[in-house]
């Protein structure tokens, strides 16, 4: 199976991944997965990094890979073109607003990160529990780096199931007027205000909303 994405030169690809690492804070397999998903989307949708909302990403998880997607695609929570669906899936839908084209990039069930380096899991457990020695932590990072390198080099179709989809293009992000909450006094977007007994309340102060949580 061939790698159909267009990562540019090896140096450029390393620089872009380094940007994602700097944003995220550390190197990890999840970040590499998100990086590859974003790389594939930009290539197959013939899109550059989104300056405004030209590209939209719908992510079905809030894991590490989303940070790489924000860096590469320019789809961010602040701009409103990164939409979160809490489905617990390693899956992303990317939409090009200009062309209407959309693709879904979902983890391939046959791809197993643990199989890339069987020694990683045991070390990770010790590191996460704070039981690892300095030597073990250094060894763990070497294992992580090897797994990440393998992910960055793996063929697209080994990592993901990629398919074109018919996706309704989300409306551009809206800017709402803010009004003060009648209880706490904090300014709250109109779209997040609840009316109770004729008073405007934010979610935090709304008794009815709190009962639904």
Secondary structure, 3 states (H helix, E strand, C coil): CCCCCCCCCHHHHHHHHHHHHHHHCCCCHHHHHHHHHHHHHHHHCCCCCCCCCCEEEEECCCCCHHHHHHHHHCCCCCCCCEEECCCCCCEEEEEECCCCCEEEEEECCCCCHHHHCCCHHHHHHHHHCCCCCHHHHHHHHHHHHHHHHHHHHCCHHHHEEEEECCCCCCCCCCCCCEEECCCCCCEEEHHHCEEECCEEECHHHCHHHHHHC
